[in-house]
């Protein structure tokens, strides 16, 4: 349950870092990913960069909520896949543009990457803890 809660909190923090925090892209003094992809013609980023990241986080959020409400830990595999996709896409974003690399990305980018990694780790923990093989063997038996 704590791992699932961590994913939900991570989704909220990620949405804030993408849409509101102003040091995602250090272009024109620093701006959010939302502004860099929609309102900045000099930015090498495209609106899909924002949309894909938001959709992956929303997918992880929805799958986690469904898993919690339905008491189906096996659904957390979907949240883990969405979270891993989010990590991969966040790392991919700096490869675009005329000057690829991490140099033009600021603290908000690194914050969103850290949150995506934390979400992926939390989802992995939720999958491992909720796996059927784990449920067959109580902790006392495993430790003996």
N, CA, C and O atoms as a GROMACS GRO file, in nm:
protein
  576
    1UNK      N    1   0.082  -0.120   0.000
    1UNK     CA    2   0.000   0.000   0.000
    1UNK      C    3   0.086   0.126   0.000
    1UNK      O    4   0.052   0.224  -0.065
    2UNK      N    5   0.198   0.123   0.073
    2UNK     CA    6   0.287   0.240   0.077
    2UNK      C    7   0.350   0.264  -0.059
    2UNK      O    8   0.367   0.379  -0.100
    3UNK      N    9   0.384   0.157  -0.130
    3UNK     CA   10   0.444   0.172  -0.263
    3UNK      C   11   0.342   0.232  -0.359
    3UNK      O   12   0.377   0.316  -0.443
    4UNK      N   13   0.218   0.190  -0.348
    4UNK     CA   14   0.115   0.245  -0.435
    4UNK      C   15   0.090   0.393  -0.403
    4UNK      O   16   0.070   0.474  -0.494
    5UNK      N   17   0.090   0.426  -0.277
    5UNK     CA   18   0.075   0.566  -0.238
    5UNK      C   19   0.192   0.650  -0.289
    5UNK      O   20   0.173   0.764  -0.331
    6UNK      N   21   0.312   0.594  -0.286
    6UNK     CA   22   0.429   0.664  -0.338
    6UNK      C   23   0.415   0.692  -0.488
    6UNK      O   24   0.457   0.797  -0.536
    7UNK      N   25   0.356   0.599  -0.561
    7UNK     CA   26   0.333   0.621  -0.704
    7UNK      C   27   0.234   0.735  -0.726
    7UNK      O   28   0.256   0.820  -0.812
    8UNK      N   29   0.126   0.736  -0.649
    8UNK     CA   30   0.026   0.842  -0.664
    8UNK      C   31   0.085   0.980  -0.631
    8UNK      O   32   0.059   1.077  -0.702
    9UNK      N   33   0.163   0.987  -0.526
    9UNK     CA   34   0.229   1.114  -0.491
    9UNK      C   35   0.329   1.151  -0.599
    9UNK      O   36   0.340   1.268  -0.636
   10UNK      N   37   0.402   1.052  -0.650
   10UNK     CA   38   0.499   1.077  -0.756
   10UNK      C   39   0.433   1.133  -0.881
   10UNK      O   40   0.488   1.222  -0.946
   11UNK      N   41   0.317   1.081  -0.915
   11UNK     CA   42   0.245   1.134  -1.032
   11UNK      C   43   0.211   1.281  -1.014
   11UNK      O   44   0.229   1.361  -1.106
   12UNK      N   45   0.163   1.316  -0.897
   12UNK     CA   46   0.131   1.457  -0.869
   12UNK      C   47   0.255   1.545  -0.878
   12UNK      O   48   0.251   1.652  -0.938
   13UNK      N   49   0.364   1.500  -0.818
   13UNK     CA   50   0.489   1.578  -0.824
   13UNK      C   51   0.540   1.589  -0.966
   13UNK      O   52   0.593   1.694  -1.005
   14UNK      N   53   0.526   1.483  -1.044
   14UNK     CA   54   0.572   1.487  -1.183
   14UNK      C   55   0.490   1.585  -1.265
   14UNK      O   56   0.546   1.662  -1.343
   15UNK      N   57   0.359   1.583  -1.247
   15UNK     CA   58   0.275   1.678  -1.320
   15UNK      C   59   0.312   1.821  -1.284
   15UNK      O   60   0.314   1.908  -1.372
   16UNK      N   61   0.339   1.847  -1.159
   16UNK     CA   62   0.380   1.981  -1.116
   16UNK      C   63   0.513   2.018  -1.181
   16UNK      O   64   0.528   2.130  -1.230
   17UNK      N   65   0.609   1.926  -1.182
   17UNK     CA   66   0.740   1.958  -1.239
   17UNK      C   67   0.733   1.982  -1.389
   17UNK      O   68   0.810   2.062  -1.442
   18UNK      N   69   0.643   1.913  -1.458
   18UNK     CA   70   0.631   1.931  -1.603
   18UNK      C   71   0.555   2.057  -1.641
   18UNK      O   72   0.590   2.125  -1.738
   19UNK      N   73   0.454   2.089  -1.565
   19UNK     CA   74   0.365   2.199  -1.603
   19UNK      C   75   0.396   2.332  -1.535
   19UNK      O   76   0.369   2.437  -1.594
   20UNK      N   77   0.449   2.330  -1.415
   20UNK     CA   78   0.460   2.455  -1.339
   20UNK      C   79   0.602   2.499  -1.305
   20UNK      O   80   0.632   2.618  -1.310
   21UNK      N   81   0.690   2.405  -1.271
   21UNK     CA   82   0.824   2.446  -1.231
   21UNK      C   83   0.899   2.503  -1.350
   21UNK      O   84   0.896   2.448  -1.460
   22UNK      N   85   0.966   2.614  -1.328
   22UNK     CA   86   1.017   2.693  -1.440
   22UNK      C   87   1.162   2.667  -1.479
   22UNK      O   88   1.216   2.741  -1.561
   23UNK      N   89   1.224   2.567  -1.425
   23UNK     CA   90   1.362   2.540  -1.466
   23UNK      C   91   1.375   2.402  -1.529
   23UNK      O   92   1.474   2.331  -1.507
   24UNK      N   93   1.274   2.364  -1.608
   24UNK     CA   94   1.281   2.238  -1.681
   24UNK      C   95   1.378   2.256  -1.798
   24UNK      O   96   1.470   2.176  -1.817
   25UNK      N   97   1.355   2.361  -1.875
   25UNK     CA   98   1.440   2.393  -1.989
   25UNK      C   99   1.502   2.530  -1.961
   25UNK      O  100   1.431   2.626  -1.932
   26UNK      N  101   1.634   2.539  -1.970
   26UNK     CA  102   1.704   2.664  -1.946
   26UNK      C  103   1.709   2.750  -2.072
   26UNK      O  104   1.813   2.805  -2.107
   27UNK      N  105   1.598   2.760  -2.137
   27UNK     CA  106   1.585   2.838  -2.260
   27UNK      C  107   1.515   2.970  -2.225
   27UNK      O  108   1.408   2.968  -2.165
   28UNK      N  109   1.572   3.080  -2.261
   28UNK     CA  110   1.514   3.212  -2.230
   28UNK      C  111   1.495   3.232  -2.080
   28UNK      O  112   1.391   3.281  -2.037
   29UNK      N  113   1.593   3.196  -2.001
   29UNK     CA  114   1.587   3.220  -1.857
   29UNK      C  115   1.520   3.111  -1.777
   29UNK      O  116   1.507   3.125  -1.655
   30UNK      N  117   1.479   3.006  -1.839
   30UNK     CA  118   1.417   2.894  -1.768
   30UNK      C  119   1.267   2.892  -1.784
   30UNK      O  120   1.200   2.994  -1.763
   31UNK      N  121   1.214   2.778  -1.822
   31UNK     CA  122   1.069   2.764  -1.838
   31UNK      C  123   1.029   2.620  -1.815
   31UNK      O  124   1.111   2.528  -1.816
   32UNK      N  125   0.899   2.602  -1.795
   32UNK     CA  126   0.846   2.468  -1.773
   32UNK      C  127   0.843   2.391  -1.906
   32UNK      O  128   0.855   2.450  -2.013
   33UNK      N  129   0.828   2.261  -1.897
   33UNK     CA  130   0.817   2.181  -2.019
   33UNK      C  131   0.691   2.220  -2.096
   33UNK      O  132   0.693   2.223  -2.219
   34UNK      N  133   0.584   2.248  -2.026
   34UNK     CA  134   0.459   2.290  -2.093
   34UNK      C  135   0.483   2.414  -2.176
   34UNK      O  136   0.443   2.418  -2.293
   35UNK      N  137   0.546   2.515  -2.119
   35UNK     CA  138   0.570   2.640  -2.192
   35UNK      C  139   0.670   2.618  -2.305
   35UNK      O  140   0.653   2.672  -2.414
   36UNK      N  141   0.774   2.540  -2.280
   36UNK     CA  142   0.876   2.517  -2.383
   36UNK      C  143   0.820   2.442  -2.503
   36UNK      O  144   0.865   2.462  -2.616
   37UNK      N  145   0.722   2.356  -2.480
   37UNK     CA  146   0.668   2.277  -2.590
   37UNK      C  147   0.551   2.343  -2.661
   37UNK      O  148   0.521   2.308  -2.775
   38UNK      N  149   0.486   2.439  -2.598
   38UNK     CA  150   0.367   2.498  -2.658
   38UNK      C  151   0.380   2.646  -2.694
   38UNK      O  152   0.317   2.692  -2.789
   39UNK      N  153   0.459   2.721  -2.621
   39UNK     CA  154   0.461   2.866  -2.642
   39UNK      C  155   0.597   2.924  -2.678
   39UNK      O  156   0.612   3.046  -2.684
   40UNK      N  157   0.696   2.840  -2.702
   40UNK     CA  158   0.831   2.890  -2.730
   40UNK      C  159   0.878   2.841  -2.867
   40UNK      O  160   0.916   2.724  -2.881
   41UNK      N  161   0.875   2.929  -2.967
   41UNK     CA  162   0.916   2.887  -3.102
   41UNK      C  163   1.065   2.855  -3.112
   41UNK      O  164   1.106   2.787  -3.206
   42UNK      N  165   1.147   2.902  -3.018
   42UNK     CA  166   1.291   2.874  -3.023
   42UNK      C  167   1.327   2.741  -2.956
   42UNK      O  168   1.441   2.697  -2.965
   43UNK      N  169   1.231   2.678  -2.890
   43UNK     CA  170   1.256   2.553  -2.820
   43UNK      C  171   1.265   2.437  -2.919
   43UNK      O  172   1.187   2.432  -3.014
   44UNK      N  173   1.359   2.346  -2.898
   44UNK     CA  174   1.368   2.229  -2.986
   44UNK      C  175   1.263   2.122  -2.955
   44UNK      O  176   1.252   2.022  -3.025
   45UNK      N  177   1.186   2.144  -2.850
   45UNK     CA  178   1.088   2.045  -2.806
   45UNK      C  179   0.955   2.063  -2.877
   45UNK      O  180   0.923   2.171  -2.926
   46UNK      N  181   0.879   1.956  -2.882
   46UNK     CA  182   0.750   1.955  -2.951
   46UNK      C  183   0.639   1.928  -2.850
   46UNK      O  184   0.665   1.872  -2.744
   47UNK      N  185   0.514   1.967  -2.882
   47UNK     CA  186   0.404   1.941  -2.789
   47UNK      C  187   0.391   1.794  -2.750
   47UNK      O  188   0.346   1.764  -2.639
   48UNK      N  189   0.429   1.702  -2.838
   48UNK     CA  190   0.420   1.559  -2.804
   48UNK      C  191   0.509   1.523  -2.686
   48UNK      O  192   0.481   1.429  -2.613
   49UNK      N  193   0.619   1.599  -2.668
   49UNK     CA  194   0.709   1.570  -2.556
   49UNK      C  195   0.638   1.590  -2.422
   49UNK      O  196   0.659   1.513  -2.328
   50UNK      N  197   0.556   1.691  -2.415
   50UNK     CA  198   0.478   1.716  -2.294
   50UNK      C  199   0.365   1.614  -2.283
   50UNK      O  200   0.343   1.556  -2.176
   51UNK      N  201   0.294   1.592  -2.393
   51UNK     CA  202   0.177   1.505  -2.393
   51UNK      C  203   0.213   1.361  -2.356
   51UNK      O  204   0.144   1.299  -2.276
   52UNK      N  205   0.319   1.308  -2.414
   52UNK     CA  206   0.357   1.170  -2.387
   52UNK      C  207   0.393   1.151  -2.240
   52UNK      O  208   0.354   1.053  -2.178
   53UNK      N  209   0.468   1.246  -2.183
   53UNK     CA  210   0.506   1.235  -2.042
   53UNK      C  211   0.383   1.242  -1.952
   53UNK      O  212   0.373   1.166  -1.856
   54UNK      N  213   0.290   1.331  -1.982
   54UNK     CA  214   0.168   1.343  -1.902
   54UNK      C  215   0.083   1.217  -1.913
   54UNK      O  216   0.029   1.170  -1.813
   55UNK      N  217   0.070   1.162  -2.033
   55UNK     CA  218  -0.011   1.042  -2.054
   55UNK      C  219   0.050   0.922  -1.981
   55UNK      O  220  -0.024   0.844  -1.920
   56UNK      N  221   0.182   0.905  -1.987
   56UNK     CA  222   0.245   0.794  -1.916
   56UNK      C  223   0.224   0.806  -1.765
   56UNK      O  224   0.197   0.706  -1.698
   57UNK      N  225   0.236   0.927  -1.711
   57UNK     CA  226   0.212   0.946  -1.568
   57UNK      C  227   0.065   0.921  -1.535
   57UNK      O  228   0.034   0.862  -1.431
   58UNK      N  229  -0.026   0.965  -1.621
   58UNK     CA  230  -0.169   0.943  -1.598
   58UNK      C  231  -0.201   0.794  -1.604
   58UNK      O  232  -0.285   0.745  -1.528
   59UNK      N  233  -0.136   0.722  -1.694
   59UNK     CA  234  -0.157   0.578  -1.704
   59UNK      C  235  -0.112   0.508  -1.577
   59UNK      O  236  -0.183   0.422  -1.525
   60UNK      N  237   0.005   0.544  -1.527
   60UNK     CA  238   0.054   0.486  -1.401
   60UNK      C  239  -0.042   0.519  -1.286
   60UNK      O  240  -0.070   0.434  -1.202
   61UNK      N  241  -0.093   0.643  -1.284
   61UNK     CA  242  -0.186   0.687  -1.180
   61UNK      C  243  -0.315   0.605  -1.184
   61UNK      O  244  -0.358   0.553  -1.082
   62UNK      N  245  -0.375   0.594  -1.302
   62UNK     CA  246  -0.503   0.524  -1.316
   62UNK      C  247  -0.488   0.375  -1.283
   62UNK      O  248  -0.572   0.319  -1.213
   63UNK      N  249  -0.382   0.312  -1.333
   63UNK     CA  250  -0.362   0.170  -1.304
   63UNK      C  251  -0.342   0.148  -1.155
   63UNK      O  252  -0.391   0.050  -1.099
   64UNK      N  253  -0.270   0.239  -1.090
   64UNK     CA  254  -0.249   0.226  -0.946
   64UNK      C  255  -0.380   0.240  -0.869
   64UNK      O  256  -0.406   0.163  -0.776
   65UNK      N  257  -0.461   0.336  -0.907
   65UNK     CA  258  -0.592   0.355  -0.842
   65UNK      C  259  -0.678   0.229  -0.860
   65UNK      O  260  -0.740   0.181  -0.766
   66UNK      N  261  -0.682   0.177  -0.983
   66UNK     CA  262  -0.762   0.057  -1.009
   66UNK      C  263  -0.710  -0.060  -0.928
   66UNK      O  264  -0.788  -0.138  -0.872
   67UNK      N  265  -0.578  -0.073  -0.920
   67UNK     CA  266  -0.517  -0.181  -0.842
   67UNK      C  267  -0.554  -0.171  -0.695
   67UNK      O  268  -0.580  -0.271  -0.630
   68UNK      N  269  -0.556  -0.049  -0.644
   68UNK     CA  270  -0.590  -0.029  -0.503
   68UNK      C  271  -0.738  -0.058  -0.477
   68UNK      O  272  -0.771  -0.124  -0.379
   69UNK      N  273  -0.826  -0.010  -0.564
   69UNK     CA  274  -0.969  -0.029  -0.545
   69UNK      C  275  -1.013  -0.174  -0.567
   69UNK      O  276  -1.103  -0.222  -0.498
   70UNK      N  277  -0.950  -0.242  -0.661
   70UNK     CA  278  -0.989  -0.379  -0.693
   70UNK      C  279  -0.911  -0.481  -0.612
   70UNK      O  280  -0.936  -0.601  -0.623
   71UNK      N  281  -0.817  -0.436  -0.532
   71UNK     CA  282  -0.730  -0.526  -0.454
   71UNK      C  283  -0.665  -0.630  -0.544
   71UNK      O  284  -0.661  -0.749  -0.513
   72UNK      N  285  -0.613  -0.582  -0.656
   72UNK     CA  286  -0.545  -0.668  -0.753
   72UNK      C  287  -0.400  -0.622  -0.769
   72UNK      O  288  -0.373  -0.540  -0.857
   73UNK      N  289  -0.309  -0.670  -0.688
   73UNK     CA  290  -0.170  -0.628  -0.698
   73UNK      C  291  -0.106  -0.662  -0.833
   73UNK      O  292  -0.008  -0.599  -0.872
   74UNK      N  293  -0.161  -0.760  -0.904
   74UNK     CA  294  -0.104  -0.796  -1.033
   74UNK      C  295  -0.116  -0.683  -1.135
   74UNK      O  296  -0.039  -0.678  -1.232
   75UNK      N  297  -0.211  -0.594  -1.115
   75UNK     CA  298  -0.225  -0.479  -1.205
   75UNK      C  299  -0.108  -0.383  -1.195
   75UNK      O  300  -0.086  -0.301  -1.284
   76UNK      N  301  -0.033  -0.393  -1.087
   76UNK     CA  302   0.081  -0.303  -1.069
   76UNK      C  303   0.190  -0.327  -1.173
   76UNK      O  304   0.279  -0.243  -1.190
   77UNK      N  305   0.184  -0.438  -1.242
   77UNK     CA  306   0.279  -0.461  -1.351
   77UNK      C  307   0.258  -0.354  -1.458
   77UNK      O  308   0.356  -0.306  -1.516
   78UNK      N  309   0.134  -0.318  -1.485
   78UNK     CA  310   0.105  -0.210  -1.581
   78UNK      C  311   0.159  -0.077  -1.535
   78UNK      O  312   0.213   0.000  -1.615
   79UNK      N  313   0.146  -0.048  -1.406
   79UNK     CA  314   0.200   0.077  -1.351
   79UNK      C  315   0.352   0.077  -1.359
   79UNK      O  316   0.413   0.181  -1.385
   80UNK      N  317   0.412  -0.039  -1.337
   80UNK     CA  318   0.558  -0.049  -1.347
   80UNK      C  319   0.604  -0.024  -1.490
   80UNK      O  320   0.704   0.045  -1.512
   81UNK      N  321   0.533  -0.079  -1.587
   81UNK     CA  322   0.568  -0.059  -1.728
   81UNK      C  323   0.552   0.088  -1.766
   81UNK      O  324   0.638   0.144  -1.834
   82UNK      N  325   0.442   0.150  -1.724
   82UNK     CA  326   0.420   0.292  -1.753
   82UNK      C  327   0.528   0.378  -1.688
   82UNK      O  328   0.575   0.474  -1.749
   83UNK      N  329   0.566   0.345  -1.565
   83UNK     CA  330   0.670   0.421  -1.495
   83UNK      C  331   0.806   0.406  -1.563
   83UNK      O  332   0.880   0.503  -1.577
   84UNK      N  333   0.838   0.284  -1.605
   84UNK     CA  334   0.963   0.262  -1.678
   84UNK      C  335   0.963   0.336  -1.812
   84UNK      O  336   1.064   0.390  -1.854
   85UNK      N  337   0.848   0.336  -1.878
   85UNK     CA  338   0.834   0.414  -2.001
   85UNK      C  339   0.855   0.562  -1.977
   85UNK      O  340   0.914   0.632  -2.059
   86UNK      N  341   0.806   0.609  -1.865
   86UNK     CA  342   0.824   0.749  -1.828
   86UNK      C  343   0.971   0.783  -1.804
   86UNK      O  344   1.019   0.889  -1.846
   87UNK      N  345   1.042   0.694  -1.736
   87UNK     CA  346   1.186   0.714  -1.714
   87UNK      C  347   1.257   0.719  -1.849
   87UNK      O  348   1.337   0.809  -1.875
   88UNK      N  349   1.228   0.622  -1.933
   88UNK     CA  350   1.291   0.616  -2.065
   88UNK      C  351   1.261   0.738  -2.150
   88UNK      O  352   1.351   0.792  -2.216
   89UNK      N  353   1.136   0.783  -2.148
   89UNK     CA  354   1.101   0.900  -2.230
   89UNK      C  355   1.163   1.027  -2.174
   89UNK      O  356   1.203   1.115  -2.250
   90UNK      N  357   1.171   1.038  -2.042
   90UNK     CA  358   1.234   1.155  -1.982
   90UNK      C  359   1.382   1.161  -2.019
   90UNK      O  360   1.436   1.270  -2.042
   91UNK      N  361   1.448   1.047  -2.024
   91UNK     CA  362   1.588   1.043  -2.066
   91UNK      C  363   1.600   1.071  -2.216
   91UNK      O  364   1.700   1.127  -2.261
   92UNK      N  365   1.500   1.032  -2.294
   92UNK     CA  366   1.502   1.053  -2.439
   92UNK      C  367   1.485   1.200  -2.477
   92UNK      O  368   1.543   1.244  -2.576
   93UNK      N  369   1.407   1.276  -2.403
   93UNK     CA  370   1.375   1.414  -2.439
   93UNK      C  371   1.500   1.497  -2.472
   93UNK      O  372   1.497   1.569  -2.572
   94UNK      N  373   1.608   1.492  -2.396
   94UNK     CA  374   1.725   1.574  -2.430
   94UNK      C  375   1.798   1.533  -2.558
   94UNK      O  376   1.888   1.603  -2.603
   95UNK      N  377   1.759   1.421  -2.618
   95UNK     CA  378   1.825   1.380  -2.742
   95UNK      C  379   1.771   1.454  -2.863
   95UNK      O  380   1.826   1.442  -2.972
   96UNK      N  381   1.665   1.531  -2.846
   96UNK     CA  382   1.603   1.603  -2.956
   96UNK      C  383   1.668   1.740  -2.975
   96UNK      O  384   1.735   1.791  -2.885
   97UNK      N  385   1.647   1.797  -3.090
   97UNK     CA  386   1.691   1.934  -3.117
   97UNK      C  387   1.827   1.941  -3.184
   97UNK      O  388   1.893   1.839  -3.207
   98UNK      N  389   1.867   2.064  -3.215
   98UNK     CA  390   1.993   2.088  -3.284
   98UNK      C  391   2.113   2.061  -3.195
   98UNK      O  392   2.218   2.021  -3.244
   99UNK      N  393   2.099   2.082  -3.064
   99UNK     CA  394   2.208   2.061  -2.970
   99UNK      C  395   2.165   1.959  -2.864
   99UNK      O  396   2.129   1.997  -2.753
  100UNK      N  397   2.170   1.830  -2.900
  100UNK     CA  398   2.125   1.730  -2.802
  100UNK      C  399   2.220   1.722  -2.683
  100UNK      O  400   2.339   1.751  -2.692
  101UNK      N  401   2.163   1.683  -2.573
  101UNK     CA  402   2.240   1.668  -2.451
  101UNK      C  403   2.164   1.725  -2.332
  101UNK      O  404   2.058   1.785  -2.347
  102UNK      N  405   2.220   1.704  -2.216
  102UNK     CA  406   2.154   1.743  -2.093
  102UNK      C  407   2.186   1.886  -2.051
  102UNK      O  408   2.128   1.935  -1.954
  103UNK      N  409   2.276   1.955  -2.119
  103UNK     CA  410   2.322   2.087  -2.078
  103UNK      C  411   2.215   2.193  -2.069
  103UNK      O  412   2.224   2.283  -1.986
  104UNK      N  413   2.113   2.185  -2.154
  104UNK     CA  414   2.011   2.290  -2.154
  104UNK      C  415   1.893   2.258  -2.063
  104UNK      O  416   1.791   2.326  -2.069
  105UNK      N  417   1.906   2.156  -1.981
  105UNK     CA  418   1.797   2.118  -1.891
  105UNK      C  419   1.836   2.150  -1.748
  105UNK      O  420   1.948   2.122  -1.704
  106UNK      N  421   1.741   2.208  -1.676
  106UNK     CA  422   1.769   2.255  -1.541
  106UNK      C  423   1.717   2.164  -1.431
  106UNK      O  424   1.690   2.046  -1.453
  107UNK      N  425   1.706   2.221  -1.314
  107UNK     CA  426   1.672   2.145  -1.194
  107UNK      C  427   1.535   2.078  -1.201
  107UNK      O  428   1.516   1.971  -1.143
  108UNK      N  429   1.440   2.138  -1.268
  108UNK     CA  430   1.307   2.078  -1.279
  108UNK      C  431   1.311   1.950  -1.362
  108UNK      O  432   1.237   1.856  -1.335
  109UNK      N  433   1.398   1.947  -1.464
  109UNK     CA  434   1.415   1.826  -1.543
  109UNK      C  435   1.469   1.713  -1.454
  109UNK      O  436   1.418   1.601  -1.456
  110UNK      N  437   1.572   1.744  -1.379
  110UNK     CA  438   1.634   1.642  -1.293
  110UNK      C  439   1.539   1.598  -1.183
  110UNK      O  440   1.539   1.481  -1.143
  111UNK      N  441   1.456   1.690  -1.134
  111UNK     CA  442   1.355   1.655  -1.035
  111UNK      C  443   1.253   1.558  -1.096
  111UNK      O  444   1.218   1.458  -1.034
  112UNK      N  445   1.207   1.588  -1.217
  112UNK     CA  446   1.107   1.501  -1.280
  112UNK      C  447   1.168   1.364  -1.311
  112UNK      O  448   1.099   1.262  -1.299
  113UNK      N  449   1.296   1.358  -1.349
  113UNK     CA  450   1.360   1.230  -1.373
  113UNK      C  451   1.372   1.150  -1.243
  113UNK      O  452   1.348   1.029  -1.243
  114UNK      N  453   1.408   1.217  -1.134
  114UNK     CA  454   1.418   1.149  -1.004
  114UNK      C  455   1.281   1.096  -0.960
  114UNK      O  456   1.272   0.986  -0.906
  115UNK      N  457   1.177   1.174  -0.981
  115UNK     CA  458   1.041   1.130  -0.944
  115UNK      C  459   1.000   1.010  -1.029
  115UNK      O  460   0.941   0.915  -0.977
  116UNK      N  461   1.030   1.013  -1.158
  116UNK     CA  462   0.996   0.901  -1.246
  116UNK      C  463   1.070   0.774  -1.203
  116UNK      O  464   1.012   0.666  -1.203
  117UNK      N  465   1.196   0.787  -1.165
  117UNK     CA  466   1.272   0.672  -1.116
  117UNK      C  467   1.212   0.620  -0.986
  117UNK      O  468   1.199   0.500  -0.967
  118UNK      N  469   1.176   0.711  -0.896
  118UNK     CA  470   1.113   0.670  -0.770
  118UNK      C  471   0.980   0.599  -0.795
  118UNK      O  472   0.947   0.502  -0.726
  119UNK      N  473   0.904   0.646  -0.892
  119UNK     CA  474   0.777   0.581  -0.927
  119UNK      C  475   0.803   0.439  -0.979
  119UNK      O  476   0.732   0.346  -0.942
  120UNK      N  477   0.904   0.425  -1.065
  120UNK     CA  478   0.935   0.293  -1.120
  120UNK      C  479   0.980   0.196  -1.010
  120UNK      O  480   0.940   0.080  -1.009
  121UNK      N  481   1.061   0.245  -0.918
  121UNK     CA  482   1.105   0.161  -0.807
  121UNK      C  483   0.989   0.124  -0.716
  121UNK      O  484   0.979   0.010  -0.671
  122UNK      N  485   0.900   0.219  -0.689
  122UNK     CA  486   0.783   0.191  -0.605
  122UNK      C  487   0.691   0.089  -0.672
  122UNK      O  488   0.637   0.000  -0.606
  123UNK      N  489   0.675   0.102  -0.803
  123UNK     CA  490   0.591   0.006  -0.875
  123UNK      C  491   0.654  -0.132  -0.872
  123UNK      O  492   0.584  -0.232  -0.858
  124UNK      N  493   0.786  -0.139  -0.884
  124UNK     CA  494   0.855  -0.268  -0.877
  124UNK      C  495   0.836  -0.331  -0.739
  124UNK      O  496   0.812  -0.452  -0.729
  125UNK      N  497   0.846  -0.251  -0.635
  125UNK     CA  498   0.824  -0.302  -0.499
  125UNK      C  499   0.680  -0.352  -0.485
  125UNK      O  500   0.657  -0.458  -0.426
  126UNK      N  501   0.585  -0.277  -0.537
  126UNK     CA  502   0.445  -0.318  -0.528
  126UNK      C  503   0.421  -0.449  -0.602
  126UNK      O  504   0.343  -0.533  -0.557
  127UNK      N  505   0.488  -0.466  -0.716
  127UNK     CA  506   0.473  -0.592  -0.791
  127UNK      C  507   0.534  -0.708  -0.712
  127UNK      O  508   0.473  -0.814  -0.702
  128UNK      N  509   0.653  -0.688  -0.657
  128UNK     CA  510   0.721  -0.794  -0.584
  128UNK      C  511   0.644  -0.833  -0.457
  128UNK      O  512   0.625  -0.951  -0.428
  129UNK      N  513   0.600  -0.733  -0.383
  129UNK     CA  514   0.529  -0.760  -0.258
  129UNK      C  515   0.393  -0.824  -0.284
  129UNK      O  516   0.348  -0.907  -0.206
  130UNK      N  517   0.329  -0.786  -0.392
  130UNK     CA  518   0.196  -0.839  -0.421
  130UNK      C  519   0.194  -0.961  -0.510
  130UNK      O  520   0.087  -1.007  -0.548
  131UNK      N  521   0.311  -1.015  -0.544
  131UNK     CA  522   0.316  -1.129  -0.636
  131UNK      C  523   0.259  -1.254  -0.568
  131UNK      O  524   0.272  -1.271  -0.447
  132UNK      N  525   0.196  -1.342  -0.647
  132UNK     CA  526   0.138  -1.464  -0.590
  132UNK      C  527   0.242  -1.555  -0.525
  132UNK      O  528   0.213  -1.620  -0.425
  133UNK      N  529   0.362  -1.561  -0.581
  133UNK     CA  530   0.467  -1.646  -0.523
  133UNK      C  531   0.502  -1.597  -0.383
  133UNK      O  532   0.528  -1.678  -0.294
  134UNK      N  533   0.504  -1.469  -0.364
  134UNK     CA  534   0.535  -1.410  -0.233
  134UNK      C  535   0.425  -1.444  -0.134
  134UNK      O  536   0.452  -1.467  -0.016
  135UNK      N  537   0.299  -1.445  -0.181
  135UNK     CA  538   0.186  -1.471  -0.091
  135UNK      C  539   0.184  -1.616  -0.042
  135UNK      O  540   0.128  -1.644   0.063
  136UNK      N  541   0.244  -1.707  -0.117
  136UNK     CA  542   0.244  -1.847  -0.077
  136UNK      C  543   0.334  -1.874   0.042
  136UNK      O  544   0.308  -1.965   0.121
  137UNK      N  545   0.438  -1.796   0.055
  137UNK     CA  546   0.537  -1.822   0.159
  137UNK      C  547   0.538  -1.708   0.260
  137UNK      O  548   0.580  -1.597   0.227
  138UNK      N  549   0.493  -1.732   0.380
  138UNK     CA  550   0.498  -1.628   0.484
  138UNK      C  551   0.642  -1.590   0.514
  138UNK      O  552   0.734  -1.668   0.489
  139UNK      N  553   0.661  -1.473   0.565
  139UNK     CA  554   0.795  -1.421   0.593
  139UNK      C  555   0.873  -1.512   0.686
  139UNK      O  556   0.995  -1.526   0.672
  140UNK      N  557   0.805  -1.574   0.780
  140UNK     CA  558   0.874  -1.659   0.875
  140UNK      C  559   0.939  -1.779   0.805
  140UNK      O  560   1.049  -1.820   0.840
  141UNK      N  561   0.870  -1.834   0.705
  141UNK     CA  562   0.923  -1.948   0.633
  141UNK      C  563   1.041  -1.910   0.546
  141UNK      O  564   1.137  -1.986   0.535
  142UNK      N  565   1.035  -1.794   0.486
  142UNK     CA  566   1.142  -1.748   0.398
  142UNK      C  567   1.269  -1.722   0.479
  142UNK      O  568   1.379  -1.750   0.432
  143UNK      N  569   1.254  -1.669   0.599
  143UNK     CA  570   1.368  -1.633   0.681
  143UNK      C  571   1.437  -1.755   0.744
  143UNK      O  572   1.553  -1.746   0.782
  144UNK      N  573   1.369  -1.867   0.755
  144UNK     CA  574   1.428  -1.986   0.819
  144UNK      C  575   1.526  -2.054   0.733
  144UNK      O  576   1.584  -2.155   0.773
   0.00000   0.00000   0.00000
